Amino acid sequence: MAFGGQSGLGKFLASTFDLSIAFTFTGLVIGSVIYSLPFMIQPIQSGFQQLSPSLKEASYTLGKSRCQTLTMVLLPNIKNSLLTGIVLSFAHTIGEFGVVLMIGGNLDETRVASIAIYDSVNKLDYAAAHSYSLLLLLFSFIILTLVYSFNKKTVTSFQ
C-alpha cells in the first residue's frame, strides 16, 4: 500500500522517476530483495569475521582507500560467502508466496512458480500443481548442488 499509486510515496515515485512499483515485475524484485536480505547478511557477516585483520591493515598500509580495500581485497576473499548468500536469497525468493502475491498480484507479468502452484490447486488441477512443484524442487536442488560443489572445489584448492 505504501508504494501504491494512491499513496504519497507512490505518487512521488511515479511523478519524479516515472516508476510504478505495485503489481509490476520491478516491484516484485524490490520486495523480494528486501524480504530475502536477512538470508544474504548472515553468510557475508560470517565471511568477514573469518578474514584476518591483517588483510585490511596491509591494504591500508599500501595506501588503498576504504572503498578500494573493500572491493579489491575483502570482497574477493569472501566470494564463497557472497555466493552462498546470493543462492540462499535466491532459493528463498523462488519459493516465496506471500510477498509475490501481495506486491506482484496474480497477473501474467508477475506470475512465478509459487503462484502457478497456488492457481493450479485452486482450479483442482493437482497434476499441474505437482508438475510445477517438481520443477521447482529440481531447479532448487540443481542450484544448491552446483553451489555446494563450487564451494567444496574452492575450499579444497586452497588446502
C-alpha positions as CSV (number, residue, x, y, z in Angstrom):
1,M,0.0,0.0,0.0
2,A,2.9,2.3,0.7
3,F,4.1,2.1,-2.9
4,G,0.7,2.1,-4.5
5,G,-0.4,4.8,-6.9
6,Q,-2.7,6.4,-4.3
7,S,-0.1,6.8,-1.6
8,G,2.2,9.8,-1.2
9,L,5.3,7.7,-1.8
10,G,3.8,6.0,-4.8
11,K,2.8,9.3,-6.3
12,F,6.3,10.7,-5.7
13,L,8.0,7.8,-7.4
14,A,5.6,7.9,-10.3
15,S,5.9,11.7,-10.9
16,T,9.6,12.1,-10.2
17,F,11.1,8.8,-11.6
18,D,8.2,7.6,-13.7
19,L,8.4,4.4,-11.6
20,S,5.4,2.3,-10.7
21,I,6.1,-0.4,-8.2
22,A,2.8,-2.0,-7.2
23,F,1.8,-5.0,-9.4
24,T,5.0,-4.8,-11.6
25,F,8.0,-7.0,-12.0
26,T,10.2,-4.2,-10.8
27,G,8.2,-4.0,-7.6
28,L,8.3,-7.8,-7.2
29,V,12.1,-7.8,-7.5
30,I,12.5,-4.9,-5.0
31,G,10.1,-6.6,-2.5
32,S,11.8,-9.9,-2.8
33,V,15.3,-8.4,-2.3
34,I,14.2,-6.6,0.8
35,Y,12.4,-9.7,2.1
36,S,15.3,-12.0,1.4
37,L,18.0,-9.7,2.7
38,P,18.5,-11.5,6.0
39,F,19.4,-14.6,4.2
40,M,22.2,-12.7,2.5
41,I,23.6,-10.9,5.6
42,Q,24.5,-14.0,7.7
43,P,26.9,-15.7,5.2
44,I,28.6,-12.3,4.4
45,Q,29.0,-11.5,8.0
46,S,30.5,-14.9,8.7
47,G,32.8,-14.4,5.7
48,F,34.1,-11.1,7.0
49,Q,34.6,-12.5,10.5
50,Q,36.8,-15.3,9.1
51,L,39.1,-12.8,7.4
52,S,42.4,-12.0,9.0
53,P,42.5,-8.3,10.2
54,S,46.0,-8.2,8.7
55,L,44.5,-8.1,5.2
56,K,42.7,-4.9,5.9
57,E,45.7,-3.4,7.7
58,A,48.1,-4.4,4.8
59,S,45.8,-2.8,2.3
60,Y,45.7,0.5,4.3
61,T,49.5,0.4,4.7
62,L,49.8,0.1,0.9
63,G,47.8,3.3,0.5
64,K,44.4,1.8,-0.5
65,S,41.2,3.7,0.5
66,R,38.4,2.0,2.4
67,C,36.4,1.6,-0.8
68,Q,39.4,0.1,-2.7
69,T,40.1,-2.2,0.3
70,L,36.6,-3.4,0.3
71,T,36.3,-4.0,-3.5
72,M,39.8,-5.2,-4.2
73,V,40.9,-7.1,-1.1
74,L,38.0,-8.0,1.2
75,L,35.2,-9.0,-1.2
76,P,37.3,-11.2,-3.4
77,N,38.4,-13.1,-0.3
78,I,34.8,-13.9,0.7
79,K,33.5,-14.9,-2.7
80,N,32.2,-18.2,-1.3
81,S,30.3,-16.4,1.4
82,L,28.9,-14.0,-1.2
83,L,27.9,-16.9,-3.5
84,T,26.2,-18.7,-0.6
85,G,24.3,-15.6,0.4
86,I,23.1,-14.9,-3.1
87,V,22.0,-18.5,-3.6
88,L,20.2,-18.7,-0.2
89,S,18.4,-15.4,-1.0
90,F,17.6,-16.6,-4.5
91,A,16.3,-20.0,-3.3
92,H,14.2,-18.3,-0.6
93,T,12.7,-16.0,-3.2
94,I,12.0,-18.8,-5.7
95,G,9.6,-20.4,-3.3
96,E,8.2,-17.2,-1.8
97,F,4.5,-16.9,-2.0
98,G,3.3,-14.1,0.3
99,V,5.4,-11.3,-0.9
100,V,4.8,-12.2,-4.5
101,L,1.1,-12.3,-4.1
102,M,1.0,-9.0,-2.1
103,I,3.3,-7.0,-4.3
104,G,3.1,-8.6,-7.7
105,G,-0.5,-9.8,-7.5
106,N,-1.7,-12.6,-9.7
107,L,-1.0,-11.1,-13.0
108,D,0.6,-12.7,-16.1
109,E,3.5,-10.3,-15.9
110,T,4.3,-11.2,-12.2
111,R,3.4,-14.8,-12.2
112,V,6.0,-17.1,-10.7
113,A,6.1,-20.8,-9.9
114,S,4.6,-20.5,-6.4
115,I,1.6,-18.5,-7.8
116,A,1.2,-21.1,-10.6
117,I,1.1,-23.9,-8.0
118,Y,-1.5,-21.9,-6.0
119,D,-3.6,-21.3,-9.1
120,S,-3.4,-25.0,-10.1
121,V,-4.6,-26.1,-6.6
122,N,-7.4,-23.6,-6.7
123,K,-8.5,-25.0,-10.0
124,L,-8.2,-28.5,-8.6
125,D,-5.7,-29.3,-11.3
126,Y,-3.4,-31.3,-9.0
127,A,-1.4,-32.8,-11.8
128,A,-0.3,-29.3,-12.9
129,A,0.4,-28.4,-9.3
130,H,2.5,-31.5,-8.9
131,S,4.4,-30.7,-12.1
132,Y,5.2,-27.2,-11.1
133,S,6.2,-28.4,-7.6
134,L,8.5,-31.0,-9.1
135,L,10.1,-28.4,-11.4
136,L,10.6,-26.0,-8.5
137,L,12.2,-28.8,-6.4
138,L,14.5,-30.0,-9.2
139,F,15.6,-26.4,-10.0
140,S,16.4,-25.7,-6.4
141,F,18.2,-29.0,-6.0
142,I,20.4,-28.4,-9.1
143,I,21.3,-24.8,-8.0
144,L,22.2,-25.9,-4.4
145,T,24.2,-28.8,-5.7
146,L,26.2,-26.6,-8.1
147,V,26.9,-24.1,-5.3
148,Y,27.9,-26.9,-2.9
149,S,30.3,-28.4,-5.4
150,F,31.7,-25.0,-6.3
151,N,32.3,-24.2,-2.6
152,K,33.8,-27.6,-2.0
153,K,36.1,-27.3,-5.0
154,T,37.2,-23.8,-4.0
155,V,37.9,-24.9,-0.4
156,T,40.0,-28.0,-1.4
157,S,42.0,-25.9,-3.9
158,F,43.2,-23.7,-1.0
159,Q,44.3,-26.7,1.1
